[in-house]
Amino acid sequence: MAKNSKDDLVTWALDPKDVIVLVNRSQKNFVLDLPTGLYRLDIGRKMRTLRSILKIESVRKLVDAGSLAVE
């Protein structure tokens, strides 16, 4: 049996600039309808995710309204 090196197990390289933290700054819990499924973001909670989430219209509207913030 051949040994796999660590490099063989990596399928894609993550650019740290593409990672954001989405924070619920409102007084409401949100259920985000994402392509991967539903995600609940409670009051004051943070979600570490990729910047591409901002391309989703419902998420973009919440950010523009100030309900969600990007850190």
TABEL-V457267 format. One record per helix or strand of 3 or more residues. SS is the DSSP state (H for helix, E for strand). FROM is the first residue (numbers start at 0). LEN is the number of residues. If there is no record, write none. Layout:
# TABEL-V457267
ss-><SS,SS>
from-><FROM,FROM>
len-><LEN,LEN>
This chain:
# TABEL-V457267
ss-><H,H,E,E,E,E,H,H,E>
from-><5,15,18,29,36,45,50,56,67>
len-><4,3,6,5,5,5,5,8,3>
